[in-house]
Amino acid sequence: MPFALRSIALAVTMAAPLALAQAAGAPLKFCYEDIPQAPWTMPDGTGLNIELLKRAARITGDQINFVARPWKRCEEETRTGVIDAMVGPSDNPRRRTYSRPPTKADGSQDPERAMYRDHVDLYLRVDSAASWDGKTLVNPRKLVVAQRGYYIVDMLQARGQTVIDTPKTAEEGLRLLAAGSADVAVLMGRDAENLLKEDPRFLGRVVLAKQPFATFDFHLMVGNKAYDKEPKRFEAIWNAIAKVRATADYQRLEQPLVRQHEHD
């Protein structure tokens, strides 16, 4: 190859990564909760959601910086534009005021581009007068323990319940329930299920209701400030999430972990 052609080829080769980075835009900052939410996210930056987004970013060419935050801070920094997106919340009217999930043409959330689907469990204090059949919550004391910053707090309040939302973790929620602060707790994640089986503080004091309190699709919720600036970029990331979830390789990774937690 003549020298001039070699020089041109070398210049093109060296410019390609730079062009890709410029096309992808500046690095993105995504926050996730700083407490364990196995198998989806863990405080050390592992979990299925993180792996899913890393694989999606390889498709789109984006660079993503993941930061762990207390959930209320994660929401506030997404609202103000410090954070570009939140990893794994559910869609609800309050969050729609400052962020958005992937949506269909009619504006409703798009489950095909969600990160995952999971349920929220309800726990009862043994020997209390409270019960839950999947539809009707009988709770004479009207006190429910839930973790702060979650949409389930709004849902419970809409049912006329007084919510004790001081707990940050499922362990704190179970401890309050076992101590008699309330007869009902509605807790996110699978950690509470595992604690119920393994921790002697809760054995014989707390039971898991047979029916979940609610089931949600969980999304990459993008802040309005970030989305309005680069809508095509985030649509591409949501599309890439759907593509990764459909691959046999990711399903092989996801299914054993999800199955493990569903049957523990």
Secondary structure, DSSP 8 states (H G I E B T S, - for coil): --HHHHHHHHHHHHHHHHHHHHHH-S-EEEEEESS-BTTTB-TTS-SHHHHHHHHHHHHHT--EEEEEE-HHHHHHHHHHTSSSEEEEEE--HHHHTTEE--B-TTSSB-GGG-SEEEEEEEEEETTSS-EE-SS-EE-TT-EEEE-TT-HHHHHHHHTT-EEE---SSHHHHHHHHHTTS-SEEEE-SSHHHHHHHH-TTTTTTEEE-SS-SEEEEEEEEEEHHHHHH-HHHHHHHHHHHHHHHHSHHHHHHHHHHHHHHHH-
